[in-house]
Amino acid sequence: MAVLKHLRLWLAGLVVFYAAWLLLAFGLDYWALAKAHWPMALSMAIGSYAAGSTPMGGGTVGFPVLVLLFDMPASLGRDFSFAVQSIGMVSASLFILARRQTLAWPMLRGAMLGSLFGTPLGILFVAPAMPDLWIKLVFAVLWGSFGILHLYRLNEITAHNACPHSEPRRDFRLGLWLGAAAGVSAVATTGVGIDMLIYAVLVLMCRVDLKVAIPTSVVIMAFSSVIGVAVKSLSGDWHPQVFGNWMAAAPVVALGAPLGVFVVALIGRKPTLLVVACLCVVQLLWTCYVEWQAIGPAGAVLVAAAVLLGLLGFEWLRAIGRRRPRPQAAPATSLNGVQPQAT
């Protein structure tokens, strides 16, 4: 009963969502539309688990499935990422908050404020000017470099155990700039990215424990996705095929993302991160293969150079972190994230 008491906020959110979804499906007769898009529900069963257990949003799976596998426009992948993450990652965030897991609050608050201004500006002014091919390549490079980083730095990253509140003023300012920069660029064009950037700074530069860095990345991506949904809804600029895919995937991700948060606490983060990192590299190679006629050898060289530049950026953050004094270890937490009482 005590566990259910802590989870009331999350359970209340689920009740509200499923009531609304059932009304749409059966009250307004959208059930046939949801059934017609069942492959997306199947894909997001995997994507939602990754969204809750890694610093990679559900759009990390949804975007390449729609854009590369189903040959849909990149704008659909981006809009779907906003829509589906506003359910799955918000549900995971409520689950994280209900379990009182430790978060890097100073950087998170700064990133939220930065994203609040950066994401709408990017959606309204940057994204419309970017061709579909560029959006695909930005996504591929962003997550490809992130996957490669984890393939050769995974042991080091999983060994970090720093306290997330060591320099709150610096972390807030840093989060503010990161949130604004990622919001106006990566989030606005691909629907993901701010979670990866905040996570990278936390684990590489600040050497924060993954038990803190990953939930923090989930919460900031959920917040940015809600902003994206609000801006898209107010501007009336949704891709017409988003709703059908959302109807199919939303009831899956509402439970799948929190499940990722819970299961990863039992099996550890390293196996999940390793699998998802491999998927990120595969989608990079897949994008280059699918778009080979458009990019050619010269474009492939530019993509490789962009990936290398991304890796150099990650290594630069790591070098800063290694030069800093050894950080204080994060306090031990129980399974539900509550610090154990001294005896």
C-alpha positions in Angstrom: 0.0 0.0 0.0 2.9 2.4 0.8 4.2 1.9 -2.8 0.8 2.7 -4.3 0.6 5.8 -2.2 3.8 7.1 -3.6 2.7 6.3 -7.2 -0.7 8.1 -6.9 0.4 10.9 -9.2 1.5 8.5 -11.9 -1.5 6.3 -11.6 -3.8 9.4 -11.8 -2.1 10.5 -15.0 -2.6 7.0 -16.5 -6.3 7.0 -15.7 -6.8 10.5 -17.3 -4.8 9.4 -20.4 -6.5 6.1 -21.0 -10.0 7.6 -20.4 -9.2 10.2 -23.1 -7.8 7.6 -25.5 -10.8 5.3 -25.0 -13.1 8.2 -25.7 -11.2 8.9 -29.0 -11.0 5.3 -30.0 -14.6 4.2 -29.3 -16.6 7.3 -28.5 -15.3 9.2 -31.6 -14.8 6.1 -33.7 -11.0 6.3 -34.2 -10.4 2.6 -33.3 -10.1 1.6 -37.0 -7.5 4.3 -37.5 -5.5 3.0 -34.6 -5.6 -0.6 -35.8 -4.5 0.5 -39.3 -1.3 1.8 -37.8 -0.5 -1.2 -35.6 3.2 -1.5 -36.9 4.0 1.8 -35.2 2.6 0.4 -31.9 4.9 -2.6 -32.2 7.9 -0.4 -33.0 7.2 1.9 -30.0 7.0 -1.0 -27.6 10.8 -1.1 -28.0 11.1 2.7 -28.4 9.2 3.4 -25.2 11.4 1.0 -23.1 14.5 2.8 -24.5 12.9 6.2 -23.6 12.5 5.3 -20.0 15.8 3.4 -19.5 18.3 5.5 -21.5 19.0 9.1 -22.4 17.5 8.5 -25.8 13.9 9.6 -26.3 11.1 7.4 -27.8 11.6 9.5 -31.0 15.0 7.9 -31.4 13.1 4.8 -32.5 10.0 6.4 -33.9 11.9 8.8 -36.2 14.0 6.2 -38.1 11.1 3.8 -38.3 8.8 6.3 -39.9 11.4 8.1 -42.0 13.7 5.3 -43.1 11.7 2.1 -42.8 8.3 3.5 -44.0 9.8 6.2 -46.2 7.8 9.0 -44.7 8.9 12.7 -44.6 11.3 13.8 -41.9 8.7 16.4 -40.7 6.4 13.5 -39.9 9.1 11.8 -37.8 9.7 15.0 -35.9 6.0 15.8 -35.2 5.4 12.2 -34.2 8.3 12.3 -31.8 6.7 15.3 -30.1 3.3 13.7 -29.9 4.4 10.2 -28.7 7.0 11.5 -26.2 4.4 13.9 -24.7 2.7 10.7 -23.5 5.4 8.2 -23.0 8.1 10.4 -21.5 5.7 12.4 -19.5 4.4 9.2 -18.0 7.9 8.1 -17.3 8.7 11.5 -15.7 5.6 11.2 -13.4 6.8 7.7 -12.4 10.3 9.1 -11.7 8.9 11.9 -9.6 6.5 9.6 -7.8 9.4 7.3 -6.8 11.4 10.3 -5.6 14.4 9.5 -7.7 17.3 11.9 -7.4 17.6 14.4 -10.3 20.2 17.0 -11.2 17.7 19.8 -10.4 19.9 22.9 -10.9 20.8 21.9 -14.5 17.3 20.6 -15.1 15.7 23.9 -14.1 18.1 25.9 -16.3 17.5 23.5 -19.3 13.7 23.8 -18.9 13.9 27.6 -18.9 16.2 27.5 -22.0 14.0 25.1 -23.8 10.9 27.1 -23.0 12.3 29.9 -25.2 14.6 28.0 -27.6 12.2 25.2 -28.8 9.3 27.5 -30.0 11.8 29.7 -31.8 13.4 26.7 -33.5 10.0 25.2 -34.5 8.7 28.5 -35.9 11.8 29.8 -37.7 14.6 27.1 -38.0 12.7 23.9 -38.8 10.7 25.3 -41.8 14.0 26.4 -43.5 15.6 22.9 -43.2 15.2 20.4 -46.1 14.1 16.9 -45.2 17.5 15.5 -46.1 19.3 17.8 -43.7 16.9 16.8 -40.9 17.5 13.1 -41.6 21.3 13.6 -41.6 21.3 15.8 -38.4 19.4 13.0 -36.6 21.7 10.3 -38.0 24.9 12.1 -37.0 23.6 13.2 -33.6 22.6 9.7 -32.5 25.3 7.9 -34.4 28.1 9.8 -32.7 26.3 9.3 -29.3 26.1 5.6 -30.0 29.8 5.3 -30.9 30.7 7.2 -27.7 29.0 4.6 -25.6 30.6 1.7 -27.5 34.1 2.8 -26.4 33.4 4.7 -23.2 30.6 2.6 -21.6 32.6 1.2 -18.7 33.9 4.6 -17.7 30.5 6.3 -18.0 28.8 3.6 -15.9 31.4 4.0 -13.2 30.6 7.7 -12.4 29.1 8.4 -9.0 29.3 12.1 -8.5 26.8 14.2 -6.5 24.6 16.2 -8.9 24.3 19.3 -6.8 28.0 20.2 -6.3 27.9 23.6 -8.1 24.2 24.6 -8.5 24.7 28.1 -9.9 27.1 26.9 -12.6 24.9 24.0 -13.4 21.8 26.3 -13.7 23.6 28.6 -16.1 25.0 25.8 -18.1 21.6 24.1 -18.3 20.1 27.4 -19.5 22.4 27.7 -22.4 22.3 24.0 -23.3 18.5 24.0 -23.2 18.2 27.1 -25.4 20.8 25.8 -27.9 19.4 22.3 -28.1 15.8 23.5 -28.2 16.3 25.9 -31.2 18.4 23.3 -33.1 18.1 19.6 -32.4 14.7 19.5 -30.7 13.0 21.8 -33.2 14.2 19.9 -36.2 14.3 16.2 -35.1 12.0 16.1 -32.0 14.9 14.8 -29.8 18.4 15.8 -28.7 18.1 17.9 -25.6 18.1 14.8 -23.5 21.3 13.5 -25.1 23.0 16.8 -24.6 22.1 17.3 -21.0 23.0 13.7 -20.3 26.4 14.0 -22.0 27.3 17.1 -20.0 26.2 15.4 -16.8 28.2 12.2 -17.3 31.2 13.5 -19.2 31.9 16.9 -17.7 30.2 16.6 -14.3 30.7 12.8 -13.9 27.3 12.4 -12.4 26.0 8.9 -11.6 23.8 7.4 -14.4 21.0 6.8 -11.8 20.8 10.6 -11.7 21.8 11.6 -15.3 19.3 9.3 -17.1 16.2 10.3 -15.2 17.1 13.9 -15.6 17.4 13.5 -19.3 14.0 11.8 -19.4 12.3 14.7 -17.6 13.9 17.4 -19.8 12.8 15.6 -23.0 9.3 15.2 -21.7 9.2 18.9 -20.9 10.5 19.9 -24.3 8.1 17.5 -26.1 5.1 19.1 -24.3 6.4 22.5 -25.5 6.6 21.1 -29.0 3.1 19.8 -28.9 1.8 23.2 -27.6 3.6 25.1 -30.3 2.5 22.7 -33.1 -1.1 22.8 -31.8 -1.3 26.6 -31.5 0.2 27.1 -35.0 -1.9 24.3 -36.5 1.2 22.9 -38.2 0.9 19.2 -37.5 1.7 16.7 -40.2 -1.6 15.1 -41.2 -0.4 11.5 -40.6 0.7 12.1 -37.0 -2.7 11.4 -35.4 -3.1 7.9 -36.7 0.3 6.8 -35.7 -0.2 8.5 -32.3 -3.5 6.6 -31.7 -1.7 3.3 -32.3 1.4 4.1 -30.2 0.2 6.2 -27.3 -1.4 3.4 -25.2 1.8 1.4 -25.6 4.2 4.1 -24.6 2.2 5.3 -21.7 3.2 2.0 -19.9 6.3 1.1 -21.8 8.4 4.1 -20.8 7.7 3.8 -17.1 8.4 0.1 -17.4 11.8 1.0 -18.8 12.5 3.1 -15.7 11.5 0.2 -13.4 13.2 -2.7 -15.2 16.5 -1.0 -15.7 16.8 -0.6 -12.0 16.7 -4.4 -11.7 18.9 -5.5 -14.6 21.4 -2.6 -14.7 21.8 0.1 -17.3 24.9 -1.2 -19.1 23.2 -4.0 -21.2 20.4 -1.6 -22.3 22.8 1.2 -23.2 25.0 -1.2 -25.2 22.0 -2.4 -27.3 20.6 1.1 -27.9 24.1 2.4 -28.8 24.4 -0.4 -31.4 21.0 0.6 -32.8 22.1 4.3 -33.0 25.2 3.2 -35.1 23.0 1.0 -37.3 20.6 3.8 -38.1 23.5 6.1 -39.0 24.8 3.5 -41.5 21.2 2.8 -42.7 20.6 6.5 -43.3 23.7 6.8 -45.4 22.7 3.7 -47.4 19.2 4.8 -48.1 20.2 8.4 -49.0 23.3 7.4 -51.0 22.0 8.8 -54.2 21.3 12.1 -52.6 24.5 12.5 -50.7 27.1 10.6 -52.8 30.7 10.0 -51.8 31.3 13.7 -51.0 28.2 13.7 -48.7 29.3 10.6 -47.0 32.7 12.2 -46.2 30.9 15.2 -44.7 28.7 12.9 -42.6 31.8 11.1 -41.3 33.4 14.4 -40.6 30.3 15.6 -38.7 30.4 12.3 -36.6 34.0 12.9 -35.8 33.3 16.4 -34.8 30.6 15.2 -32.5 33.0 12.7 -30.9 35.6 15.4 -30.5 33.0 17.5 -28.7 32.2 14.6 -26.4 35.9 14.1 -25.7 36.3 17.8 -25.0 33.6 17.6 -22.3 35.3 14.5 -20.9 38.7 16.3 -20.8 37.1 19.2 -18.8 35.6 16.7 -16.4 38.9 14.9 -15.9 40.7 18.2 -15.1 38.2 19.1 -12.4 38.8 18.1 -8.8 37.5 14.6 -8.0 33.7 15.1 -7.4 31.9 14.1 -4.2 30.2 10.7 -4.5 26.4 10.8 -4.9 24.4 9.6 -1.8 23.2 6.0 -1.9 19.6 5.6 -2.8 17.2 2.7 -2.4 15.2 1.2 -5.3 12.5 3.9 -5.1 15.2 6.7 -5.1 14.7 7.7 -1.5 17.9 8.2 0.5 18.1 5.7 3.3 17.8 7.0 6.9 20.8 6.9 9.1 20.6 4.3 11.9 
